[in-house]
Amino acid sequence: MATIECERCGYLWEINAIRKRVNLCVSCRARKVQTVHTGQGKCIPWHGYFARDEVTPVDDDGKPVLPGERSCGRKDCVAPGHVRPSVGGDD
């Protein structure tokens, strides 16, 4: 079987027929989700940087974005209505 290489990341996979379009793997073709629908309503996922724990959204200066507990349960949600401010935060 023939193989093809992703033009963006270099991943190799087997194919049945040559493609005539841009050759991108599944991961490189994926688009960022703008809204996630949950039982709590619409969540807005963070598309910026994350802290060292790889969960806490942070801004360009490394400060947490909308610190507090998320009522929806999604750690990367930045919908203001889903964030309950932490009590006694460490500003």
Secondary structure as GFF3:
##gff-version 3
##sequence-region A 1 91
A	DSSP	beta_strand	2	5	.	.	.	ID=ss1
A	DSSP	beta_strand	12	15	.	.	.	ID=ss2
A	DSSP	alpha_helix	26	29	.	.	.	ID=ss3
A	DSSP	beta_strand	36	38	.	.	.	ID=ss4
A	DSSP	beta_strand	41	43	.	.	.	ID=ss5
A	DSSP	beta_strand	49	50	.	.	.	ID=ss6
A	DSSP	beta_strand	57	58	.	.	.	ID=ss7
A	DSSP	beta_strand	69	70	.	.	.	ID=ss8
A	DSSP	three_ten_helix	80	82	.	.	.	ID=ss9
A	DSSP	beta_strand	83	84	.	.	.	ID=ss10
###
